[in-house]
Amino acid sequence: MAGTRDKPEDVVLKLRQVEVLQGQGMGIAGAVRQIGVSQQTYYRWRKQYGGMTRDQLNG
């Protein structure tokens, strides 16, 4: 079952959302589940987009 691909801007926002949830004391598994992706996808996104901002994606 294929899903829709998230735009890079959306990926960066979701990665930031996980960081915020972790800062509030939630574990990785719960934070990733809350944004609606698997842990494998989260780690792949973090490797590819980690540390980027939305402005860096456009420029």
C-alpha angles and dihedrals in degrees: 000000000000120000130203118273118246118231115246089249090056091047092054090050092050092049089052090048090055090051090053093048090050089051088056090057101264118138125241094256094053095043093049091047090052093056089049105245136106122259089247091056091047093053092046091051092046090053092049103036104017114137095013125124126211090255092057091055093060098044 
